[in-house]
Amino acid sequence: MPCVTVLSGFVTDHVELLQLHSKMYHNLAAFEKDAKRRLAMESRRVDLLWPLLLSLSETIYEGFHRQASFVTTTALDCSLVT
């Protein structure tokens, strides 16, 4: 039986908390001098938001889906540059 997480009415709060958590890693990475650790922090952002992209309905939560897509793409881009 697959594991299913039910957010039951708290989708907006859940998404906003994940976005804040992701932003925290991004801001923290700016102070890190070691490129390997910066890469790890940016990868953590993708790991946080990727399940959200897979589980959110793209039509119902279009704004959140676009934001999460942009952030994951930006994080992957940052990790490739360093």
Order of alpha helices (4+ residues) and beta strands (2+ residues): alpha-alpha-alpha
